[in-house]
Amino acid sequence: MRVIAGRFKGRRLKTPKWEGLRPTSDKLRETLFNILAPRIAGARVLDGYAGTGALGIEAISRDAAHVTFIERDRRAAALIEENAHLCGMEGGSYTIACSDFLTWRNGDIGGFDLILLDPPYEIRNIQDVLDRAAGLLSSEGLVVLERATRLEPDVPLALERVRDVRSGDSTLTMFIRARRASHLAEHV
């Protein structure tokens, strides 16, 4: 696994030596970041279910302002830190939270411009995950969910599905804040 582009291009990232993590393939990461290119520079990014940290590291490599990695497995959180150091990432450009995505508290961080979610494919509470992401999203932000193609997510009212990109058994599903939800909020 390697960084695809940007200032860390070509750097090899360490992968887990244990079962249970499914890193996003280089090919799918390249597809994703080609789509996201106009949104990355200066963005505040949340890498939920961060695993190896490859998605967030790719964002920093392409000039995101800051990445918050959320990973509940302490081994994976340590692996993210190791991969960040391998790339020479500066401490102020990222934060690692060893927490479950659904219970993580973001304090005064505010809304994220880009939320990248790669939960286990068999996760049962995906609507809760998407609801949580909607609450962390900036007004013009984007949520990207990597999911098994065969599993259709229920879209919460706070989000609007805008695009699907299929790659083999995986699909990237993209969401923005629902226009209907923001329209309703204006009238309350």
Rosetta constraint file for C-alpha pairs under 8 A:
AtomPair CA 1 CA 12 HARMONIC 5.85 0.50
AtomPair CA 1 CA 13 HARMONIC 5.60 0.50
AtomPair CA 1 CA 14 HARMONIC 7.31 0.50
AtomPair CA 1 CA 15 HARMONIC 7.34 0.50
AtomPair CA 1 CA 25 HARMONIC 7.51 0.50
AtomPair CA 1 CA 26 HARMONIC 6.46 0.50
AtomPair CA 2 CA 9 HARMONIC 7.65 0.50
AtomPair CA 2 CA 10 HARMONIC 5.66 0.50
AtomPair CA 2 CA 11 HARMONIC 5.41 0.50
AtomPair CA 2 CA 12 HARMONIC 4.26 0.50
AtomPair CA 2 CA 13 HARMONIC 5.47 0.50
AtomPair CA 2 CA 26 HARMONIC 7.00 0.50
AtomPair CA 3 CA 8 HARMONIC 6.23 0.50
AtomPair CA 3 CA 9 HARMONIC 5.05 0.50
AtomPair CA 3 CA 10 HARMONIC 5.25 0.50
AtomPair CA 3 CA 11 HARMONIC 5.43 0.50
AtomPair CA 3 CA 12 HARMONIC 6.56 0.50
AtomPair CA 3 CA 13 HARMONIC 7.31 0.50
AtomPair CA 3 CA 26 HARMONIC 7.96 0.50
AtomPair CA 3 CA 54 HARMONIC 7.35 0.50
AtomPair CA 3 CA 57 HARMONIC 7.59 0.50
AtomPair CA 3 CA 58 HARMONIC 5.98 0.50
AtomPair CA 3 CA 61 HARMONIC 7.84 0.50
AtomPair CA 4 CA 9 HARMONIC 5.34 0.50
AtomPair CA 4 CA 10 HARMONIC 6.21 0.50
AtomPair CA 4 CA 26 HARMONIC 7.14 0.50
AtomPair CA 4 CA 29 HARMONIC 7.80 0.50
AtomPair CA 4 CA 30 HARMONIC 6.38 0.50
AtomPair CA 4 CA 58 HARMONIC 7.07 0.50
AtomPair CA 5 CA 9 HARMONIC 4.37 0.50
AtomPair CA 5 CA 10 HARMONIC 7.26 0.50
AtomPair CA 5 CA 58 HARMONIC 7.26 0.50
AtomPair CA 5 CA 61 HARMONIC 6.91 0.50
AtomPair CA 5 CA 62 HARMONIC 6.87 0.50
AtomPair CA 6 CA 58 HARMONIC 7.69 0.50
AtomPair CA 6 CA 61 HARMONIC 4.79 0.50
AtomPair CA 6 CA 62 HARMONIC 4.69 0.50
AtomPair CA 6 CA 63 HARMONIC 7.60 0.50
AtomPair CA 7 CA 61 HARMONIC 5.12 0.50
AtomPair CA 7 CA 62 HARMONIC 6.78 0.50
AtomPair CA 8 CA 58 HARMONIC 7.95 0.50
AtomPair CA 8 CA 61 HARMONIC 5.35 0.50
AtomPair CA 8 CA 87 HARMONIC 6.10 0.50
AtomPair CA 9 CA 61 HARMONIC 7.36 0.50
AtomPair CA 11 CA 86 HARMONIC 7.82 0.50
AtomPair CA 11 CA 87 HARMONIC 6.64 0.50
AtomPair CA 13 CA 52 HARMONIC 7.94 0.50
AtomPair CA 13 CA 54 HARMONIC 7.46 0.50
AtomPair CA 13 CA 83 HARMONIC 5.65 0.50
AtomPair CA 13 CA 86 HARMONIC 7.49 0.50
AtomPair CA 14 CA 52 HARMONIC 7.44 0.50
AtomPair CA 14 CA 79 HARMONIC 7.23 0.50
AtomPair CA 14 CA 82 HARMONIC 7.86 0.50
AtomPair CA 14 CA 83 HARMONIC 6.30 0.50
AtomPair CA 15 CA 23 HARMONIC 7.97 0.50
AtomPair CA 15 CA 52 HARMONIC 6.44 0.50
AtomPair CA 15 CA 79 HARMONIC 7.76 0.50
AtomPair CA 16 CA 21 HARMONIC 7.15 0.50
AtomPair CA 16 CA 52 HARMONIC 7.28 0.50
AtomPair CA 16 CA 76 HARMONIC 7.35 0.50
AtomPair CA 16 CA 79 HARMONIC 7.41 0.50
AtomPair CA 21 CA 51 HARMONIC 6.26 0.50
AtomPair CA 22 CA 51 HARMONIC 7.64 0.50
AtomPair CA 22 CA 120 HARMONIC 7.75 0.50
AtomPair CA 23 CA 51 HARMONIC 6.74 0.50
AtomPair CA 23 CA 52 HARMONIC 6.72 0.50
AtomPair CA 23 CA 54 HARMONIC 7.66 0.50
AtomPair CA 24 CA 28 HARMONIC 6.52 0.50
AtomPair CA 24 CA 29 HARMONIC 6.37 0.50
AtomPair CA 24 CA 54 HARMONIC 7.67 0.50
AtomPair CA 24 CA 55 HARMONIC 7.84 0.50
AtomPair CA 25 CA 29 HARMONIC 6.13 0.50
AtomPair CA 26 CA 30 HARMONIC 6.05 0.50
AtomPair CA 27 CA 31 HARMONIC 6.30 0.50
AtomPair CA 28 CA 32 HARMONIC 6.09 0.50
AtomPair CA 28 CA 167 HARMONIC 6.90 0.50
AtomPair CA 29 CA 33 HARMONIC 6.10 0.50
AtomPair CA 29 CA 55 HARMONIC 7.10 0.50
AtomPair CA 30 CA 34 HARMONIC 6.04 0.50
AtomPair CA 31 CA 35 HARMONIC 6.44 0.50
AtomPair CA 32 CA 36 HARMONIC 6.22 0.50
AtomPair CA 32 CA 172 HARMONIC 7.73 0.50
AtomPair CA 33 CA 37 HARMONIC 5.63 0.50
AtomPair CA 33 CA 59 HARMONIC 7.99 0.50
AtomPair CA 36 CA 40 HARMONIC 6.42 0.50
AtomPair CA 37 CA 41 HARMONIC 7.86 0.50
AtomPair CA 39 CA 43 HARMONIC 6.75 0.50
AtomPair CA 39 CA 114 HARMONIC 7.92 0.50
AtomPair CA 40 CA 59 HARMONIC 6.48 0.50
AtomPair CA 40 CA 62 HARMONIC 6.60 0.50
AtomPair CA 40 CA 63 HARMONIC 6.52 0.50
AtomPair CA 40 CA 64 HARMONIC 5.25 0.50
AtomPair CA 41 CA 62 HARMONIC 6.56 0.50
AtomPair CA 41 CA 63 HARMONIC 4.71 0.50
AtomPair CA 41 CA 64 HARMONIC 4.78 0.50
AtomPair CA 41 CA 65 HARMONIC 6.92 0.50
AtomPair CA 42 CA 63 HARMONIC 6.20 0.50
AtomPair CA 42 CA 64 HARMONIC 4.67 0.50
AtomPair CA 42 CA 65 HARMONIC 4.41 0.50
AtomPair CA 42 CA 66 HARMONIC 7.78 0.50
AtomPair CA 43 CA 63 HARMONIC 7.91 0.50
AtomPair CA 43 CA 64 HARMONIC 4.74 0.50
AtomPair CA 43 CA 65 HARMONIC 5.28 0.50
AtomPair CA 43 CA 66 HARMONIC 6.87 0.50
AtomPair CA 43 CA 112 HARMONIC 7.74 0.50
AtomPair CA 43 CA 113 HARMONIC 5.67 0.50
AtomPair CA 43 CA 114 HARMONIC 6.98 0.50
AtomPair CA 44 CA 64 HARMONIC 6.43 0.50
AtomPair CA 44 CA 65 HARMONIC 5.71 0.50
AtomPair CA 44 CA 66 HARMONIC 5.07 0.50
AtomPair CA 44 CA 67 HARMONIC 6.10 0.50
AtomPair CA 44 CA 112 HARMONIC 5.23 0.50
AtomPair CA 44 CA 113 HARMONIC 5.28 0.50
AtomPair CA 44 CA 114 HARMONIC 6.52 0.50
AtomPair CA 45 CA 56 HARMONIC 7.25 0.50
AtomPair CA 45 CA 59 HARMONIC 7.61 0.50
AtomPair CA 45 CA 64 HARMONIC 7.10 0.50
AtomPair CA 45 CA 65 HARMONIC 7.91 0.50
AtomPair CA 45 CA 66 HARMONIC 6.16 0.50
AtomPair CA 45 CA 67 HARMONIC 4.64 0.50
AtomPair CA 45 CA 68 HARMONIC 6.30 0.50
AtomPair CA 45 CA 112 HARMONIC 5.74 0.50
AtomPair CA 45 CA 113 HARMONIC 6.03 0.50
AtomPair CA 45 CA 114 HARMONIC 4.82 0.50
AtomPair CA 45 CA 115 HARMONIC 5.79 0.50
AtomPair CA 45 CA 116 HARMONIC 7.55 0.50
AtomPair CA 46 CA 56 HARMONIC 7.45 0.50
AtomPair CA 46 CA 67 HARMONIC 5.60 0.50
AtomPair CA 46 CA 68 HARMONIC 4.78 0.50
AtomPair CA 46 CA 69 HARMONIC 6.11 0.50
AtomPair CA 46 CA 70 HARMONIC 7.59 0.50
AtomPair CA 46 CA 112 HARMONIC 6.52 0.50
AtomPair CA 46 CA 114 HARMONIC 6.36 0.50
AtomPair CA 46 CA 115 HARMONIC 4.73 0.50
AtomPair CA 46 CA 116 HARMONIC 6.13 0.50
AtomPair CA 47 CA 53 HARMONIC 7.47 0.50
AtomPair CA 47 CA 55 HARMONIC 6.78 0.50
AtomPair CA 47 CA 56 HARMONIC 5.60 0.50
AtomPair CA 47 CA 67 HARMONIC 6.90 0.50
AtomPair CA 47 CA 68 HARMONIC 6.03 0.50
AtomPair CA 47 CA 69 HARMONIC 4.80 0.50
AtomPair CA 47 CA 70 HARMONIC 6.18 0.50
AtomPair CA 47 CA 115 HARMONIC 6.13 0.50
AtomPair CA 47 CA 116 HARMONIC 4.91 0.50
AtomPair CA 47 CA 117 HARMONIC 6.30 0.50
AtomPair CA 48 CA 69 HARMONIC 6.15 0.50
AtomPair CA 48 CA 70 HARMONIC 4.90 0.50
AtomPair CA 48 CA 71 HARMONIC 6.76 0.50
AtomPair CA 48 CA 101 HARMONIC 6.25 0.50
AtomPair CA 48 CA 115 HARMONIC 7.18 0.50
AtomPair CA 48 CA 116 HARMONIC 6.00 0.50
AtomPair CA 48 CA 117 HARMONIC 4.95 0.50
AtomPair CA 48 CA 118 HARMONIC 6.76 0.50
AtomPair CA 48 CA 119 HARMONIC 7.66 0.50
AtomPair CA 49 CA 69 HARMONIC 7.74 0.50
AtomPair CA 49 CA 70 HARMONIC 5.80 0.50
AtomPair CA 49 CA 71 HARMONIC 5.16 0.50
AtomPair CA 49 CA 72 HARMONIC 7.61 0.50
AtomPair CA 49 CA 101 HARMONIC 6.88 0.50
AtomPair CA 49 CA 117 HARMONIC 6.12 0.50
AtomPair CA 49 CA 118 HARMONIC 5.58 0.50
AtomPair CA 49 CA 119 HARMONIC 5.41 0.50
AtomPair CA 50 CA 54 HARMONIC 7.59 0.50
AtomPair CA 50 CA 55 HARMONIC 7.40 0.50
AtomPair CA 50 CA 56 HARMONIC 7.59 0.50
AtomPair CA 50 CA 69 HARMONIC 5.72 0.50
AtomPair CA 50 CA 70 HARMONIC 5.69 0.50
AtomPair CA 50 CA 71 HARMONIC 5.33 0.50
AtomPair CA 50 CA 80 HARMONIC 7.96 0.50
AtomPair CA 50 CA 117 HARMONIC 7.72 0.50
AtomPair CA 50 CA 118 HARMONIC 7.12 0.50
AtomPair CA 51 CA 71 HARMONIC 6.37 0.50
AtomPair CA 51 CA 76 HARMONIC 5.57 0.50
AtomPair CA 51 CA 77 HARMONIC 7.41 0.50
AtomPair CA 51 CA 80 HARMONIC 7.32 0.50
AtomPair CA 52 CA 76 HARMONIC 6.14 0.50
AtomPair CA 52 CA 77 HARMONIC 7.75 0.50
AtomPair CA 52 CA 79 HARMONIC 6.05 0.50
AtomPair CA 52 CA 80 HARMONIC 5.24 0.50
AtomPair CA 52 CA 83 HARMONIC 7.53 0.50
AtomPair CA 53 CA 57 HARMONIC 5.94 0.50
AtomPair CA 53 CA 69 HARMONIC 6.95 0.50
AtomPair CA 53 CA 79 HARMONIC 7.87 0.50
AtomPair CA 53 CA 80 HARMONIC 5.01 0.50
AtomPair CA 53 CA 83 HARMONIC 7.34 0.50
AtomPair CA 54 CA 58 HARMONIC 6.00 0.50
AtomPair CA 55 CA 59 HARMONIC 6.37 0.50
AtomPair CA 55 CA 116 HARMONIC 7.47 0.50
AtomPair CA 56 CA 60 HARMONIC 6.30 0.50
AtomPair CA 56 CA 67 HARMONIC 5.97 0.50
AtomPair CA 56 CA 68 HARMONIC 7.72 0.50
AtomPair CA 56 CA 69 HARMONIC 6.96 0.50
AtomPair CA 57 CA 61 HARMONIC 6.02 0.50
AtomPair CA 57 CA 67 HARMONIC 7.96 0.50
AtomPair CA 57 CA 84 HARMONIC 6.95 0.50
AtomPair CA 58 CA 62 HARMONIC 6.31 0.50
AtomPair CA 59 CA 63 HARMONIC 6.51 0.50
AtomPair CA 59 CA 64 HARMONIC 5.42 0.50
AtomPair CA 59 CA 67 HARMONIC 7.59 0.50
AtomPair CA 60 CA 64 HARMONIC 4.73 0.50
AtomPair CA 60 CA 65 HARMONIC 7.02 0.50
AtomPair CA 60 CA 66 HARMONIC 6.96 0.50
AtomPair CA 60 CA 67 HARMONIC 6.94 0.50
AtomPair CA 60 CA 93 HARMONIC 7.48 0.50
AtomPair CA 65 CA 93 HARMONIC 6.41 0.50
AtomPair CA 66 CA 92 HARMONIC 7.56 0.50
AtomPair CA 66 CA 93 HARMONIC 4.62 0.50
AtomPair CA 66 CA 94 HARMONIC 5.29 0.50
AtomPair CA 66 CA 95 HARMONIC 7.96 0.50
AtomPair CA 67 CA 93 HARMONIC 6.46 0.50
AtomPair CA 67 CA 94 HARMONIC 4.67 0.50
AtomPair CA 67 CA 95 HARMONIC 6.44 0.50
AtomPair CA 68 CA 94 HARMONIC 5.62 0.50
AtomPair CA 68 CA 95 HARMONIC 4.75 0.50
AtomPair CA 68 CA 96 HARMONIC 5.92 0.50
AtomPair CA 68 CA 97 HARMONIC 7.37 0.50
AtomPair CA 69 CA 94 HARMONIC 7.43 0.50
AtomPair CA 69 CA 95 HARMONIC 6.08 0.50
AtomPair CA 69 CA 96 HARMONIC 4.72 0.50
AtomPair CA 69 CA 97 HARMONIC 6.07 0.50
AtomPair CA 70 CA 77 HARMONIC 7.96 0.50
AtomPair CA 70 CA 96 HARMONIC 6.09 0.50
AtomPair CA 70 CA 97 HARMONIC 4.90 0.50
AtomPair CA 70 CA 98 HARMONIC 6.08 0.50
AtomPair CA 70 CA 99 HARMONIC 6.18 0.50
AtomPair CA 70 CA 100 HARMONIC 7.16 0.50
AtomPair CA 70 CA 101 HARMONIC 6.30 0.50
AtomPair CA 70 CA 104 HARMONIC 7.92 0.50
AtomPair CA 71 CA 76 HARMONIC 6.78 0.50
AtomPair CA 71 CA 77 HARMONIC 5.87 0.50
AtomPair CA 71 CA 96 HARMONIC 7.68 0.50
AtomPair CA 71 CA 97 HARMONIC 6.40 0.50
AtomPair CA 71 CA 98 HARMONIC 5.15 0.50
AtomPair CA 71 CA 99 HARMONIC 5.69 0.50
AtomPair CA 71 CA 100 HARMONIC 6.47 0.50
AtomPair CA 71 CA 101 HARMONIC 7.27 0.50
AtomPair CA 72 CA 76 HARMONIC 7.81 0.50
AtomPair CA 72 CA 77 HARMONIC 7.37 0.50
AtomPair CA 72 CA 97 HARMONIC 7.80 0.50
AtomPair CA 72 CA 98 HARMONIC 4.84 0.50
AtomPair CA 72 CA 99 HARMONIC 4.28 0.50
AtomPair CA 72 CA 100 HARMONIC 4.87 0.50
AtomPair CA 72 CA 101 HARMONIC 7.58 0.50
AtomPair CA 73 CA 77 HARMONIC 6.28 0.50
AtomPair CA 73 CA 98 HARMONIC 6.82 0.50
AtomPair CA 73 CA 99 HARMONIC 7.78 0.50
AtomPair CA 74 CA 78 HARMONIC 6.17 0.50
AtomPair CA 74 CA 98 HARMONIC 6.28 0.50
AtomPair CA 75 CA 79 HARMONIC 6.22 0.50
AtomPair CA 76 CA 80 HARMONIC 6.17 0.50
AtomPair CA 77 CA 81 HARMONIC 6.41 0.50
AtomPair CA 77 CA 96 HARMONIC 6.86 0.50
AtomPair CA 77 CA 97 HARMONIC 7.58 0.50
AtomPair CA 77 CA 98 HARMONIC 6.19 0.50
AtomPair CA 78 CA 82 HARMONIC 6.21 0.50
AtomPair CA 79 CA 83 HARMONIC 6.11 0.50
AtomPair CA 80 CA 84 HARMONIC 6.06 0.50
AtomPair CA 80 CA 96 HARMONIC 7.86 0.50
AtomPair CA 81 CA 85 HARMONIC 6.26 0.50
AtomPair CA 81 CA 96 HARMONIC 7.62 0.50
AtomPair CA 82 CA 86 HARMONIC 6.21 0.50
AtomPair CA 83 CA 87 HARMONIC 6.38 0.50
AtomPair CA 84 CA 88 HARMONIC 6.30 0.50
AtomPair CA 84 CA 89 HARMONIC 5.32 0.50
AtomPair CA 85 CA 89 HARMONIC 5.89 0.50
AtomPair CA 89 CA 93 HARMONIC 7.01 0.50
AtomPair CA 89 CA 94 HARMONIC 7.98 0.50
AtomPair CA 90 CA 94 HARMONIC 7.48 0.50
AtomPair CA 91 CA 95 HARMONIC 7.59 0.50
AtomPair CA 97 CA 104 HARMONIC 7.92 0.50
AtomPair CA 99 CA 103 HARMONIC 7.12 0.50
AtomPair CA 99 CA 104 HARMONIC 5.74 0.50
AtomPair CA 100 CA 104 HARMONIC 5.88 0.50
AtomPair CA 101 CA 129 HARMONIC 7.59 0.50
AtomPair CA 102 CA 128 HARMONIC 7.61 0.50
AtomPair CA 102 CA 129 HARMONIC 6.43 0.50
AtomPair CA 102 CA 132 HARMONIC 6.48 0.50
AtomPair CA 106 CA 110 HARMONIC 7.52 0.50
AtomPair CA 110 CA 136 HARMONIC 7.17 0.50
AtomPair CA 110 CA 138 HARMONIC 7.66 0.50
AtomPair CA 111 CA 136 HARMONIC 5.15 0.50
AtomPair CA 111 CA 137 HARMONIC 4.80 0.50
AtomPair CA 111 CA 138 HARMONIC 4.14 0.50
AtomPair CA 111 CA 139 HARMONIC 7.69 0.50
AtomPair CA 112 CA 136 HARMONIC 6.14 0.50
AtomPair CA 112 CA 137 HARMONIC 4.87 0.50
AtomPair CA 112 CA 138 HARMONIC 5.10 0.50
AtomPair CA 112 CA 141 HARMONIC 6.51 0.50
AtomPair CA 113 CA 137 HARMONIC 6.39 0.50
AtomPair CA 113 CA 138 HARMONIC 5.50 0.50
AtomPair CA 113 CA 140 HARMONIC 6.80 0.50
AtomPair CA 113 CA 141 HARMONIC 4.20 0.50
AtomPair CA 113 CA 142 HARMONIC 6.32 0.50
AtomPair CA 114 CA 137 HARMONIC 7.29 0.50
AtomPair CA 114 CA 141 HARMONIC 5.51 0.50
AtomPair CA 114 CA 142 HARMONIC 4.97 0.50
AtomPair CA 114 CA 143 HARMONIC 5.91 0.50
AtomPair CA 114 CA 144 HARMONIC 7.72 0.50
AtomPair CA 115 CA 133 HARMONIC 7.06 0.50
AtomPair CA 115 CA 137 HARMONIC 7.19 0.50
AtomPair CA 115 CA 141 HARMONIC 7.82 0.50
AtomPair CA 115 CA 142 HARMONIC 6.32 0.50
AtomPair CA 115 CA 143 HARMONIC 4.67 0.50
AtomPair CA 115 CA 144 HARMONIC 6.18 0.50
AtomPair CA 116 CA 143 HARMONIC 6.07 0.50
AtomPair CA 116 CA 144 HARMONIC 4.97 0.50
AtomPair CA 116 CA 145 HARMONIC 6.32 0.50
AtomPair CA 117 CA 143 HARMONIC 7.49 0.50
AtomPair CA 117 CA 144 HARMONIC 6.00 0.50
AtomPair CA 117 CA 145 HARMONIC 4.81 0.50
AtomPair CA 117 CA 146 HARMONIC 6.22 0.50
AtomPair CA 118 CA 145 HARMONIC 6.07 0.50
AtomPair CA 118 CA 146 HARMONIC 4.99 0.50
AtomPair CA 118 CA 147 HARMONIC 7.00 0.50
AtomPair CA 119 CA 123 HARMONIC 6.81 0.50
AtomPair CA 119 CA 146 HARMONIC 7.42 0.50
AtomPair CA 119 CA 147 HARMONIC 7.61 0.50
AtomPair CA 121 CA 147 HARMONIC 5.76 0.50
AtomPair CA 121 CA 148 HARMONIC 5.65 0.50
AtomPair CA 125 CA 129 HARMONIC 6.52 0.50
AtomPair CA 126 CA 130 HARMONIC 6.20 0.50
AtomPair CA 126 CA 153 HARMONIC 6.68 0.50
AtomPair CA 126 CA 154 HARMONIC 7.62 0.50
AtomPair CA 127 CA 131 HARMONIC 6.02 0.50
AtomPair CA 127 CA 153 HARMONIC 6.92 0.50
AtomPair CA 127 CA 154 HARMONIC 5.87 0.50
AtomPair CA 127 CA 155 HARMONIC 6.61 0.50
AtomPair CA 127 CA 156 HARMONIC 6.32 0.50
AtomPair CA 128 CA 132 HARMONIC 6.11 0.50
AtomPair CA 129 CA 133 HARMONIC 6.22 0.50
AtomPair CA 130 CA 134 HARMONIC 6.12 0.50
AtomPair CA 130 CA 155 HARMONIC 7.46 0.50
AtomPair CA 130 CA 156 HARMONIC 6.82 0.50
AtomPair CA 130 CA 159 HARMONIC 7.94 0.50
AtomPair CA 131 CA 135 HARMONIC 6.55 0.50
AtomPair CA 131 CA 156 HARMONIC 6.08 0.50
AtomPair CA 131 CA 158 HARMONIC 7.03 0.50
AtomPair CA 131 CA 159 HARMONIC 7.91 0.50
AtomPair CA 132 CA 136 HARMONIC 6.66 0.50
AtomPair CA 133 CA 137 HARMONIC 6.25 0.50
AtomPair CA 133 CA 143 HARMONIC 7.15 0.50
AtomPair CA 134 CA 143 HARMONIC 7.81 0.50
AtomPair CA 134 CA 158 HARMONIC 6.20 0.50
AtomPair CA 134 CA 159 HARMONIC 6.41 0.50
AtomPair CA 134 CA 177 HARMONIC 6.80 0.50
AtomPair CA 137 CA 141 HARMONIC 5.59 0.50
AtomPair CA 137 CA 142 HARMONIC 7.18 0.50
AtomPair CA 137 CA 143 HARMONIC 7.58 0.50
AtomPair CA 137 CA 177 HARMONIC 7.64 0.50
AtomPair CA 139 CA 177 HARMONIC 6.77 0.50
AtomPair CA 140 CA 176 HARMONIC 7.34 0.50
AtomPair CA 140 CA 177 HARMONIC 7.44 0.50
AtomPair CA 141 CA 176 HARMONIC 6.30 0.50
AtomPair CA 141 CA 177 HARMONIC 7.36 0.50
AtomPair CA 142 CA 174 HARMONIC 6.81 0.50
AtomPair CA 142 CA 175 HARMONIC 5.74 0.50
AtomPair CA 142 CA 176 HARMONIC 4.99 0.50
AtomPair CA 142 CA 177 HARMONIC 7.68 0.50
AtomPair CA 143 CA 174 HARMONIC 5.61 0.50
AtomPair CA 143 CA 175 HARMONIC 5.02 0.50
AtomPair CA 143 CA 176 HARMONIC 6.35 0.50
AtomPair CA 144 CA 172 HARMONIC 6.40 0.50
AtomPair CA 144 CA 173 HARMONIC 5.68 0.50
AtomPair CA 144 CA 174 HARMONIC 4.53 0.50
AtomPair CA 144 CA 175 HARMONIC 6.47 0.50
AtomPair CA 145 CA 172 HARMONIC 5.58 0.50
AtomPair CA 145 CA 173 HARMONIC 5.12 0.50
AtomPair CA 145 CA 174 HARMONIC 6.34 0.50
AtomPair CA 146 CA 170 HARMONIC 6.73 0.50
AtomPair CA 146 CA 171 HARMONIC 5.78 0.50
AtomPair CA 146 CA 172 HARMONIC 4.60 0.50
AtomPair CA 146 CA 173 HARMONIC 6.46 0.50
AtomPair CA 147 CA 151 HARMONIC 7.08 0.50
AtomPair CA 147 CA 170 HARMONIC 5.66 0.50
AtomPair CA 147 CA 171 HARMONIC 5.41 0.50
AtomPair CA 147 CA 172 HARMONIC 6.44 0.50
AtomPair CA 147 CA 173 HARMONIC 7.55 0.50
AtomPair CA 148 CA 169 HARMONIC 5.84 0.50
AtomPair CA 148 CA 170 HARMONIC 4.74 0.50
AtomPair CA 148 CA 171 HARMONIC 6.10 0.50
AtomPair CA 149 CA 166 HARMONIC 7.13 0.50
AtomPair CA 149 CA 168 HARMONIC 7.89 0.50
AtomPair CA 149 CA 169 HARMONIC 5.44 0.50
AtomPair CA 149 CA 170 HARMONIC 5.03 0.50
AtomPair CA 149 CA 171 HARMONIC 5.08 0.50
AtomPair CA 150 CA 169 HARMONIC 7.57 0.50
AtomPair CA 155 CA 159 HARMONIC 6.56 0.50
AtomPair CA 155 CA 160 HARMONIC 7.16 0.50
AtomPair CA 155 CA 161 HARMONIC 7.21 0.50
AtomPair CA 156 CA 160 HARMONIC 7.93 0.50
AtomPair CA 157 CA 178 HARMONIC 6.88 0.50
AtomPair CA 157 CA 181 HARMONIC 6.76 0.50
AtomPair CA 158 CA 177 HARMONIC 5.95 0.50
AtomPair CA 158 CA 178 HARMONIC 5.23 0.50
AtomPair CA 158 CA 181 HARMONIC 5.69 0.50
AtomPair CA 159 CA 175 HARMONIC 5.98 0.50
AtomPair CA 159 CA 176 HARMONIC 5.63 0.50
AtomPair CA 159 CA 177 HARMONIC 4.60 0.50
AtomPair CA 159 CA 178 HARMONIC 4.37 0.50
AtomPair CA 159 CA 181 HARMONIC 7.89 0.50
AtomPair CA 160 CA 175 HARMONIC 5.28 0.50
AtomPair CA 160 CA 176 HARMONIC 5.38 0.50
AtomPair CA 160 CA 177 HARMONIC 5.95 0.50
AtomPair CA 160 CA 178 HARMONIC 4.55 0.50
AtomPair CA 160 CA 179 HARMONIC 7.37 0.50
AtomPair CA 161 CA 173 HARMONIC 7.24 0.50
AtomPair CA 161 CA 174 HARMONIC 5.89 0.50
AtomPair CA 161 CA 175 HARMONIC 4.44 0.50
AtomPair CA 161 CA 176 HARMONIC 6.70 0.50
AtomPair CA 162 CA 173 HARMONIC 7.74 0.50
AtomPair CA 162 CA 174 HARMONIC 5.66 0.50
AtomPair CA 162 CA 175 HARMONIC 5.47 0.50
AtomPair CA 162 CA 176 HARMONIC 6.97 0.50
AtomPair CA 163 CA 172 HARMONIC 8.00 0.50
AtomPair CA 163 CA 173 HARMONIC 5.81 0.50
AtomPair CA 163 CA 174 HARMONIC 5.14 0.50
AtomPair CA 163 CA 175 HARMONIC 7.26 0.50
AtomPair CA 164 CA 171 HARMONIC 6.49 0.50
AtomPair CA 164 CA 172 HARMONIC 5.55 0.50
AtomPair CA 164 CA 173 HARMONIC 4.49 0.50
AtomPair CA 164 CA 174 HARMONIC 6.34 0.50
AtomPair CA 165 CA 171 HARMONIC 5.47 0.50
AtomPair CA 165 CA 172 HARMONIC 5.03 0.50
AtomPair CA 165 CA 173 HARMONIC 6.55 0.50
AtomPair CA 166 CA 170 HARMONIC 6.05 0.50
AtomPair CA 166 CA 171 HARMONIC 4.27 0.50
AtomPair CA 166 CA 172 HARMONIC 6.37 0.50
AtomPair CA 167 CA 171 HARMONIC 5.91 0.50
AtomPair CA 177 CA 181 HARMONIC 7.54 0.50
AtomPair CA 177 CA 182 HARMONIC 7.47 0.50
AtomPair CA 178 CA 182 HARMONIC 6.36 0.50
AtomPair CA 179 CA 183 HARMONIC 5.89 0.50
AtomPair CA 180 CA 184 HARMONIC 6.11 0.50
AtomPair CA 181 CA 185 HARMONIC 6.20 0.50
AtomPair CA 182 CA 186 HARMONIC 6.35 0.50
AtomPair CA 183 CA 187 HARMONIC 6.93 0.50
AtomPair CA 184 CA 188 HARMONIC 6.73 0.50
